[in-house]
Amino acid sequence: WDYWKDIIEEGLCIELFKKTDISRAYVPEFELKLKIEELKYLALCGKAIFHNHLAIIEHNEKFGYINEEGNIVIDIQYDRVTDFKRGIAAVKIEKYVAEEYIKETGDWYEIKYGGKWGIIDINGKYLRYPQYDYLEFANDDIILFGKEGKLDLDKRYFIGSKWGLMNYEMEIIIPAKYSYLTLFKNGLIRAKVEDESNCPKWGLMTTDGKVISPFKYSYIYDSSSSYMLANINSIYKEINEGDYPQWDYFGGEWGYIDNTGNEVAPFEPAYNDADFRIQHPMIIGNEENEYDDDDYDDYDDYDDDYDDFYTATSEDSRSF
């Protein structure tokens, strides 16, 4: 073992180690121990490996957790996990396995899907048994969740999930009754409902569940400032410009909402958001006038990257 330990101390990572032509053959029995030692070594080098004194460990395409001494304290059994945060983590065991051909690489990959997310504490005890289609640790105080959706076996994700919000004490703040919830940079919640004709409408809420605007907007753009761009009766459609087709909102009436849910001025017609911003560049004064291109993401138009977010945030989760 001292020989293998020396390899780790020299900073030679596992994947490189497997492929390196060295005098002794790679021994699979040592792989898990090597991975643990590598994590400990990276932590000593200043990498943020441990969270709440626990780190994710992968072995044979399953995940568990080790402590700072390198002991496995939560069994390696999950297909997807997140780093611990405030004493809790999201874990998931998938239900189905399929193979998918990747044309770009010419390889077949095993895809796992269809499981539910649960929440565990640092002892591996379930605080919420697996029941969630989606989980998002939105910030240090709130967790957004989607549940009771229907699994689309072709697309391999859940559709029609109902969204709610809870805190880190597992107390439900907003019941799971909305079509979608997301946390804005300015701390407000954007919520979506379906009207009588199944047309999506958006409104604003506070993180304690108080509704501060009517659910009448076709879309409300994310913002870190006190003002948010919104539209009414706009149509979300694809535009083909160059090699990369894009989706955007067009037509309808446009304007700004403040952080109390009030419209700053009467909404007026515009071609799209860019056109309206050009017409009204000073309406928000010196505050930021920004939004994210990714803000168009919606679980009805699902992006595979979204499931890896908890899913907490994509960089915090581990999955195969």
C-alpha positions, -999 to 999 in steps of 0.1 A, spaced: 0 0 0 29 24 7 37 23 -30 2 33 -40 1 60 -13 33 75 -27 16 78 -61 -12 99 -45 12 120 -25 30 129 -57 -3 143 -69 -9 118 -97 -47 116 -101 -66 84 -105 -76 86 -141 -41 96 -151 -27 68 -129 -48 42 -146 -34 52 -180 2 57 -170 28 31 -181 44 23 -147 64 -6 -135 35 -22 -116 1 -29 -130 -29 -11 -118 -47 -31 -91 -85 -26 -92 -88 -37 -55 -70 -5 -45 -92 18 -66 -116 29 -39 -88 35 -14 -69 55 -40 -99 76 -46 -103 84 -9 -66 92 -6 -68 115 -37 -97 134 -22 -78 139 11 -48 150 -8 -68 175 -29 -83 189 3 -48 194 17 -40 213 -14 -68 237 -7 -96 223 -29 -131 226 -16 -136 189 -13 -153 186 21 -186 203 29 -200 201 64 -169 178 70 -182 153 44 -171 147 8 -187 128 -21 -170 96 -30 -177 76 -62 -171 39 -68 -185 17 -95 -208 45 -107 -224 49 -73 -220 76 -48 -217 80 -10 -198 102 15 -166 100 34 -154 121 65 -122 140 67 -104 109 81 -113 90 49 -139 67 64 -170 59 45 -198 73 68 -227 72 43 -228 40 22 -220 42 -15 -255 35 -29 -268 65 -48 -269 74 -85 -269 111 -80 -260 132 -50 -252 168 -40 -226 182 -16 -238 188 19 -251 223 28 -263 233 62 -263 197 73 -284 183 45 -279 169 10 -300 156 -19 -297 120 -30 -313 100 -57 -315 63 -68 -326 60 -104 -354 37 -115 -345 29 -152 -314 22 -172 -311 27 -210 -283 29 -235 -278 60 -257 -256 64 -287 -236 96 -289 -230 104 -325 -202 128 -319 -180 103 -300 -193 71 -316 -198 55 -282 -227 40 -263 -234 54 -228 -256 40 -200 -283 65 -190 -300 62 -157 -333 81 -151 -367 81 -135 -359 81 -98 -370 105 -72 -349 129 -50 -348 126 -13 -330 147 14 -307 132 40 -288 145 71 -251 141 79 -258 106 94 -275 94 62 -310 95 77 -338 105 54 -354 138 64 -376 136 33 -380 102 17 -375 101 -21 -406 119 -36 -393 149 -55 -390 151 -93 -367 181 -89 -349 198 -60 -330 231 -60 -311 245 -31 -318 280 -43 -298 298 -16 -288 293 21 -324 296 33 -348 280 8 -353 248 -12 -375 248 -43 -390 214 -52 -412 199 -79 -432 167 -73 -461 146 -86 -451 149 -122 -455 123 -149 -423 106 -162 -420 109 -199 -402 76 -208 -391 90 -242 -376 122 -230 -366 107 -196 -377 135 -174 -408 145 -154 -435 168 -169 -463 185 -152 -447 187 -118 -462 209 -91 -437 233 -74 -434 245 -39 -408 259 -14 -395 247 19 -368 258 43 -338 239 56 -358 228 86 -381 209 61 -410 233 68 -432 238 38 -435 276 31 -452 274 -3 -473 243 -10 -467 223 -42 -494 239 -64 -475 260 -89 -464 250 -124 -430 263 -117 -410 284 -92 -377 301 -96 -357 324 -73 -347 358 -88 -313 374 -81 -331 402 -62 -347 376 -38 -382 374 -52 -399 343 -64 -413 340 -100 -443 317 -100 -462 301 -129 -498 290 -131 -519 277 -159 -551 297 -168 -584 282 -179 -571 277 -214 -539 260 -201 -519 291 -211 -490 298 -187 -491 331 -167 -464 344 -144 -466 364 -111 -443 375 -83 -441 362 -47 -419 367 -17 -400 338 -2 -425 336 27 -453 328 1 -469 362 -2 -483 370 -37 -473 406 -46 -484 407 -83 -513 393 -103 -507 362 -124 -512 380 -157 -477 382 -173 -465 362 -203 -431 364 -188 -411 382 -161 -373 385 -166 -348 379 -138 -330 409 -124 -307 417 -95 -322 452 -93 -354 466 -79 -371 465 -114 -380 436 -136 -389 436 -173 -422 419 -180 -446 414 -209 -483 408 -214 -499 389 -243 -465 381 -259 -458 350 -279 -429 327 -272 -416 315 -306 -385 304 -325 -365 327 -346 -340 316 -372 -310 339 -374 -279 324 -387 -269 289 -377 -284 290 -343 -322 292 -340 -333 310 -308 -365 313 -288 -378 346 -276 -409 366 -267 -425 388 -293 -453 413 -295 -477 422 -268 -472 449 -243 -440 455 -223 -430 474 -191 -413 472 -157 -425 459 -124 -409 470 -91 -399 448 -62 -433 454 -45 -451 440 -75 -464 473 -89 -461 484 -125 -438 514 -128 -456 529 -158 -484 518 -182 -472 489 -204 -469 496 -241 -465 477 -273 -430 466 -284 -415 441 -309 -395 423 -282 -374 430 -250 -345 445 -269 -367 469 -287 -384 480 -255 -351 484 -237 -338 507 -265 -370 528 -262 -367 530 -224 -330 528 -214 -333 551 -184 -364 539 -167 -344 520 -141 -319 548 -134 -284 535 -124 -296 501 -113 -287 470 -133 -308 462 -163 -299 426 -169 -314 392 -174 -301 357 -182 -304 340 -215 -308 308 -195 -338 324 -179 -360 310 -206 -356 275 -192 -388 258 -183 -395 223 -173 -420 220 -201 -391 226 -225 -367 205 -205 -329 208 -207 -309 177 -197 -285 200 -178 -312 209 -155 -316 175 -139 -280 177 -128 -288 207 -108 -304 185 -80 -303 189 -81 -289 219 -61 -267 237 -86 -250 219 -114 -215 224 -100 -226 209 -66 -241 177 -79 -225 145 -90 -241 120 -114 -234 94 -141 
